[in-house]
Amino acid sequence: MVNFRQTATPTPNVGERRSLSPIEKIATEILSTIFIMCRDDIFHDEDLYPVSTLDPRQAPLVLCHISSTLRNVARGTPLLWDTVSLHTTDLLSDKKMAAVRVLLGQSGNLPLTVDVIRVRSAPALASERLNTQFLPRIWEFLGRIQSLFLDISSQDIDLDSSGLPSSSSLVALRSLDIRMRGSGESGDSATPVLPAFLRFFRDAPSLRTLRLAGWLGRSAAEHMSHIFTAIFFPWQSLTNFISIVPCTTIAARDVLRLCPVLEVCEIANIDELDVHSQPVPCALHHVRSLRLSATGDRPFTGFFESFSFPKMLDLTLDPFVAPAHSLVELQHRSQFQLKRLHISGPRSTATELIELLRVLPNLEILILSQCDASGELYKAFIYHGLVASSSLSLTHLMQLTIEENFFALRWNGLHVVDNAAPIAEMAASSGTISRP
């Protein structure tokens, strides 16, 4: 709470003059607690205050610039400094580099969350190497880093010098997010960065989440399987794996087989490569959510045939280039109780999709995007029980979305929210026409 008092100084005509009560009267321990609560903002109501509040990573620095008293309290509160964001530029002064170490040191012995985000200072410097002398300042705290986000260019790391230190035990690291950028349109120069980082972070026994993003060039996709499988990395401990780097179906298949306790998986930019051999199906007993996105229009040949997912609840395929029967076989092999299915651009016929949905009786959410068979599917839902050959019963379904071009049908379990009719021209009988 902030108290205001009227000063004894005569007030000018512009209005009453007020000032803050002396903050020195508040105990340091109470101030520290107030600072932490303000930073975490646990009471922020987004409905009442939709505008985002101060970034928690900026709050400690703001406090240090208000007054010397607040600065001393902030510096004496380690919890304020456990999350640090370093927006680096091409030109980083020695003074600022020295401040990095001081900044990280404020957190005492607490686990650290560190974001290193590259910010170019000018277009003319686009080809210049980032001053990476601050990186050793970060490596000094590797034993305490719990979450690390690196947004860097391939030019920022000199793999032949001391850009990366010799690997040490990263006992606290639980989340690693690497965003790589190539130097040119092809992005091929970024390719060596990924294996270098995977080797560096190989000794992280507590790692649970790995996110990889970046454009490495089309030629890199064919090498991803080798990069994933030939480099020793703690895949066996991952529970969350998100990859948005180009890879082939083989690479996606091979990396999943290395992650026995994986729970959430998202792999995008899959470029099809013919699979010549099929391994014995691997059961991933912990996968709850699987999202796959392809760059081409060829089926995921041999991918689903390589796995079973007994605990899978959420499946997203964008686009849905796999044959519908491959998912039917996957369900028979896995016996999962799927709750949510989102498929985009399915090429299967309505009959094939209906057969797929019939083996998924526990669906609660179904989303079909850019679905050419939307008309027939619409009939299957609307006229359930009237046409035995096309009827479809999903007794647990609570949300249904069928989209085609600029129109959509949405149903929330109680009524049709909006019914767009080039879908079988049945809007008049069950809803109103609208655009999503």
C-alpha positions in Angstrom: 0.0 0.0 0.0 1.2 3.5 -0.9 0.3 6.4 1.5 0.1 10.0 0.3 0.5 13.0 2.5 0.2 16.7 1.9 3.5 18.5 2.1 4.0 21.7 4.2 5.4 23.5 1.2 3.0 26.1 -0.1 1.2 24.7 -3.2 1.4 26.5 -6.5 -1.7 27.4 -8.5 -1.4 24.4 -10.7 -2.8 22.2 -8.0 -2.1 20.2 -4.8 1.4 18.8 -4.4 1.8 15.3 -2.9 4.7 13.1 -2.3 5.4 9.5 -1.1 5.8 8.7 2.6 9.4 8.0 3.6 10.0 4.5 2.4 12.8 4.1 4.9 10.1 3.5 7.5 9.1 0.2 5.9 11.1 -2.8 7.1 13.5 -4.2 4.5 11.9 -7.7 4.8 8.5 -6.2 4.0 9.8 -4.3 1.1 11.5 -7.4 -0.3 8.2 -9.2 -0.1 6.3 -6.4 -1.8 8.9 -6.3 -4.6 8.6 -10.0 -5.2 4.8 -9.8 -5.2 4.8 -6.9 -7.7 7.2 -8.8 -9.9 5.2 -12.0 -10.0 1.9 -10.1 -10.2 -0.1 -13.1 -9.0 -3.3 -11.0 -8.6 -3.3 -9.6 -12.1 -6.7 -10.0 -13.7 -6.4 -10.1 -17.5 -10.2 -9.5 -17.9 -10.1 -6.3 -16.0 -6.6 -5.2 -17.1 -5.9 -6.6 -20.5 -2.8 -4.5 -21.0 0.3 -6.5 -20.0 2.1 -5.4 -16.9 5.8 -4.9 -16.4 7.9 -7.8 -17.6 9.1 -9.5 -14.4 12.7 -9.6 -15.9 12.7 -5.8 -16.0 11.2 -5.1 -12.6 14.4 -5.4 -10.6 16.2 -3.0 -12.9 13.4 -0.4 -12.6 13.6 -0.6 -8.8 17.3 0.1 -9.0 16.7 3.3 -10.9 14.1 4.8 -8.6 16.2 5.5 -5.5 19.3 4.4 -3.7 17.1 2.9 -0.9 15.1 0.8 -3.4 18.3 -0.2 -5.1 19.9 -1.5 -1.9 16.7 -3.4 -1.1 16.5 -4.9 -4.6 20.2 -5.9 -4.5 19.6 -7.6 -1.2 16.7 -9.7 -2.5 18.1 -12.6 -4.4 14.6 -13.8 -5.5 14.2 -10.8 -7.7 17.2 -11.8 -9.8 16.4 -15.5 -10.6 15.0 -14.6 -14.0 17.3 -12.5 -16.2 16.8 -11.4 -19.8 19.8 -10.2 -21.8 19.0 -8.4 -25.0 22.4 -8.3 -26.6 23.4 -6.1 -29.5 26.2 -6.3 -32.0 28.1 -3.7 -30.1 28.3 -4.4 -26.4 30.5 -2.2 -24.2 33.0 -3.6 -21.7 31.0 -1.9 -19.0 27.8 -3.7 -20.0 29.6 -7.0 -20.3 31.0 -6.7 -16.8 27.5 -5.8 -15.6 26.2 -9.2 -16.9 28.2 -11.0 -14.3 27.1 -8.7 -11.5 23.5 -9.1 -12.7 23.6 -12.9 -12.6 25.4 -12.8 -9.2 22.6 -10.9 -7.5 20.6 -14.1 -7.3 22.9 -15.7 -4.8 22.7 -19.5 -5.0 19.2 -19.7 -6.5 18.4 -21.6 -9.7 18.6 -19.2 -12.7 16.3 -18.6 -15.7 18.4 -16.9 -18.4 17.2 -15.6 -21.8 19.9 -14.5 -24.3 18.1 -12.6 -27.1 20.0 -11.2 -30.1 19.1 -7.6 -31.0 20.9 -6.1 -34.0 21.9 -2.5 -33.5 21.7 -1.5 -37.2 21.0 -3.1 -40.6 24.5 -2.2 -41.6 25.9 -4.5 -39.0 23.9 -7.5 -40.1 27.0 -9.3 -41.3 29.0 -8.6 -38.2 29.7 -11.2 -35.5 27.9 -10.5 -32.3 30.3 -9.6 -29.5 30.1 -12.9 -27.6 32.5 -12.0 -24.7 29.4 -12.0 -22.5 28.9 -15.7 -23.0 31.7 -16.7 -20.6 29.9 -14.6 -18.0 26.9 -16.9 -18.4 28.9 -20.1 -18.5 30.3 -19.2 -15.1 26.8 -19.9 -13.7 26.0 -23.1 -15.7 25.7 -25.1 -12.5 22.8 -22.9 -11.3 21.0 -22.4 -14.6 17.6 -24.1 -14.5 16.1 -22.7 -17.8 18.1 -21.3 -20.7 16.9 -19.7 -23.9 19.5 -18.9 -26.6 18.4 -16.8 -29.6 21.6 -16.6 -31.6 23.0 -16.5 -35.1 25.4 -19.1 -36.5 28.0 -16.3 -36.7 27.8 -15.6 -33.0 29.5 -18.8 -32.0 33.1 -19.5 -33.0 33.1 -23.3 -32.9 36.9 -23.4 -33.3 37.7 -21.2 -30.3 36.2 -20.6 -26.9 32.7 -19.9 -28.0 31.5 -23.0 -26.0 33.4 -24.1 -22.9 34.3 -27.7 -22.2 31.2 -29.4 -21.0 30.6 -29.6 -17.3 27.8 -31.1 -15.2 24.6 -29.1 -15.8 22.9 -30.5 -12.8 20.2 -27.8 -12.5 19.2 -27.5 -16.2 15.6 -28.6 -16.8 14.6 -26.5 -19.8 16.7 -25.7 -22.9 15.4 -23.6 -25.8 17.7 -22.9 -28.7 16.7 -20.7 -31.6 19.2 -20.7 -34.4 19.6 -18.3 -37.3 21.6 -18.8 -40.5 23.5 -16.0 -42.1 22.0 -16.3 -45.6 18.8 -17.3 -47.3 19.8 -20.9 -47.3 20.6 -20.9 -43.6 23.1 -23.8 -44.2 25.8 -22.1 -42.1 23.6 -22.6 -39.0 23.8 -26.4 -39.4 27.0 -26.9 -37.4 25.6 -25.0 -34.4 23.0 -27.6 -33.5 25.3 -30.6 -33.1 27.8 -28.3 -31.2 25.1 -27.3 -28.7 23.8 -30.9 -28.4 27.3 -32.0 -27.5 27.7 -29.2 -25.0 24.5 -29.9 -23.2 24.9 -33.6 -23.2 25.6 -33.8 -19.5 22.3 -32.5 -18.2 20.7 -35.3 -16.1 17.7 -33.2 -15.0 16.8 -31.9 -18.5 13.1 -32.4 -19.1 12.2 -29.9 -21.9 14.0 -29.3 -25.2 12.9 -26.8 -27.8 14.7 -26.4 -31.1 13.8 -23.7 -33.7 15.5 -22.1 -36.7 15.9 -22.4 -40.4 18.9 -24.5 -41.2 18.4 -24.9 -44.9 16.7 -27.7 -46.9 19.9 -29.7 -47.2 20.1 -29.9 -43.4 16.8 -31.9 -43.1 18.4 -35.0 -44.6 21.2 -34.9 -42.0 18.9 -34.4 -38.9 18.5 -38.1 -38.3 22.3 -38.5 -38.0 22.5 -35.4 -35.9 19.8 -36.7 -33.5 21.1 -40.3 -33.2 24.9 -40.0 -33.5 25.3 -37.4 -30.8 25.1 -38.5 -27.1 22.4 -36.4 -25.5 20.0 -37.0 -22.6 17.0 -37.9 -24.8 16.0 -40.6 -22.3 15.1 -38.0 -19.7 13.0 -35.7 -21.9 9.3 -35.3 -21.1 8.7 -32.4 -23.6 10.2 -32.1 -27.0 9.4 -29.4 -29.5 11.3 -29.2 -32.8 10.6 -26.6 -35.5 13.8 -27.3 -37.5 13.5 -29.0 -40.9 13.7 -32.8 -40.6 12.6 -35.9 -42.5 10.1 -38.5 -41.5 13.1 -40.8 -40.6 14.6 -38.1 -38.3 11.2 -37.6 -36.5 10.8 -41.3 -36.1 14.3 -41.9 -34.9 14.4 -39.1 -32.3 11.1 -40.3 -30.8 12.5 -43.8 -30.3 15.2 -42.2 -28.2 12.7 -40.6 -25.8 11.0 -43.4 -23.7 9.4 -41.1 -21.1 8.2 -38.4 -23.5 4.8 -36.9 -22.6 4.4 -33.9 -25.0 5.9 -33.9 -28.5 5.6 -31.4 -31.3 7.6 -31.8 -34.6 7.1 -29.3 -37.4 8.7 -28.8 -40.9 8.7 -32.6 -41.6 9.9 -33.1 -45.2 9.0 -36.6 -46.5 11.8 -39.0 -47.3 11.0 -42.5 -48.4 11.4 -45.1 -45.6 13.0 -48.2 -46.9 12.8 -50.3 -43.7 10.3 -50.5 -40.9 11.6 -51.2 -37.4 9.7 -53.1 -34.9 6.9 -50.8 -33.5 8.1 -49.0 -30.4 5.6 -48.3 -27.6 5.8 -44.8 -26.1 3.7 -45.3 -22.9 3.9 -41.8 -21.6 3.0 -39.7 -24.7 -0.2 -37.7 -24.0 0.0 -35.1 -26.8 1.4 -35.4 -30.3 1.5 -32.7 -32.9 3.0 -33.2 -36.4 3.3 -30.7 -39.2 4.6 -31.4 -42.7 6.1 -29.1 -45.3 5.1 -31.2 -48.3 2.0 -33.0 -49.4 3.3 -36.6 -49.3 2.1 -39.0 -46.6 4.0 -39.7 -43.4 5.2 -43.0 -44.9 6.2 -45.4 -42.2 5.9 -43.0 -39.3 2.7 -44.2 -37.5 3.6 -47.8 -38.4 6.7 -47.5 -36.2 4.8 -46.6 -32.9 2.1 -47.3 -30.5 0.9 -44.6 -28.0 -1.3 -46.3 -25.3 -1.8 -43.1 -23.3 -2.3 -40.5 -26.1 -5.1 -38.1 -25.5 -4.4 -35.2 -28.0 -3.4 -35.6 -31.6 -2.9 -32.8 -34.2 -1.9 -33.3 -37.8 -1.4 -30.3 -40.0 -1.8 -31.1 -42.8 -3.3 -34.5 -42.5 -1.4 -36.2 -45.2 -1.3 -39.7 -43.6 -3.8 -42.2 -44.9 -6.8 -42.5 -42.6 -6.4 -46.3 -42.3 -2.9 -45.7 -40.8 -4.6 -44.0 -37.9 -7.2 -46.7 -37.6 -4.4 -49.3 -37.4 -2.5 -47.0 -34.9 -5.6 -47.0 -32.6 -6.0 -50.8 -32.8 -2.3 -51.2 -32.0 -2.3 -48.6 -29.2 -5.8 -48.8 -27.8 -5.6 -45.2 -26.7 -8.6 -43.2 -25.5 -8.2 -40.1 -27.6 -10.0 -37.0 -26.3 -8.9 -34.3 -28.8 -8.3 -34.7 -32.5 -7.4 -31.8 -34.9 -6.7 -32.6 -38.5 -6.2 -30.1 -41.3 -6.6 -30.7 -45.0 -7.5 -34.4 -44.9 -7.4 -36.1 -48.3 -9.4 -39.0 -47.1 -13.0 -39.5 -48.2 -15.9 -39.0 -45.8 -16.3 -42.8 -45.5 -12.7 -43.2 -44.5 -12.9 -40.4 -42.0 -16.1 -41.8 -40.5 -14.4 -45.1 -40.1 -11.6 -43.4 -38.3 -14.0 -41.5 -36.0 -15.9 -44.7 -35.2 -12.8 -46.1 -33.5 -12.5 -42.9 -31.4 -15.7 -43.1 -29.3 -14.2 -41.0 -26.4 -13.5 -37.9 -28.4 -14.5 -34.7 -26.6 -13.1 -32.2 -29.1 -13.0 -32.6 -32.9 -11.6 -30.0 -35.3 -11.6 -30.7 -39.0 -9.9 -27.8 -41.0 -10.0 -27.3 -44.8 -12.0 -30.5 -45.1 -13.2 -31.4 -48.6 -15.5 -34.0 -47.2 -17.2 -31.6 -44.8 -20.7 -32.0 -46.4 -20.9 -35.7 -45.8 -19.5 -35.4 -42.3 -22.1 -32.8 -41.6 -24.8 -35.2 -42.6 -23.3 -37.9 -40.4 -23.6 -35.7 -37.3 -26.9 -34.0 -38.1 -28.7 -37.0 -39.3 -27.3 -39.5 -36.8 -29.6 -42.5 -36.6 -31.6 -41.7 -39.8 -29.0 -43.0 -42.3 -27.4 -46.1 -40.9 -24.6 -46.3 -43.4 -23.3 -42.8 -42.6 -24.5 -42.3 -39.0 -21.9 -41.4 -36.4 -22.2 -41.5 -32.6 -19.7 -39.7 -30.4 -21.5 -39.6 -27.1 -18.7 -37.7 -25.3 -18.3 -35.0 -27.9 -18.5 -31.5 -26.4 -16.9 -29.4 -29.2 -17.1 -29.8 -32.9 -15.6 -27.6 -35.6 -15.8 -28.4 -39.3 -14.2 -25.7 -41.5 -14.3 -25.4 -45.3 -12.9 -22.4 -47.1 -14.4 -19.3 -45.4 -17.3 -21.1 -43.7 -17.5 -23.3 -40.6 -19.8 -25.2 -38.4 -19.2 -25.0 -34.7 -21.0 -26.9 -32.1 -20.3 -26.8 -28.3 -22.2 -29.7 -27.0 -25.5 -27.9 -26.5 -26.3 -26.2 -29.8 -24.9 -25.2 -33.1 -22.9 -22.0 -32.5 -22.7 -21.1 -36.1 -23.7 -23.1 -39.1 -22.2 -22.2 -42.4 -23.8 -23.6 -45.3 -22.0 -24.5 -48.2 -21.7 -27.5 -46.0 -24.5 -29.5 -47.5 -26.9 -26.5 -47.6 -28.5 -27.4 -44.3 -28.2 -24.2 -42.4 -31.9 -23.5 -42.5 -32.7 -26.6 -40.4 -30.2 -26.2 -37.6 -28.6 -22.8 -37.3 -27.7 -19.5 -38.8 -25.2 -18.7 -41.5 -22.1 -16.9 -40.3 -18.4 -16.5 -41.1 -15.8 -17.5 -38.5 
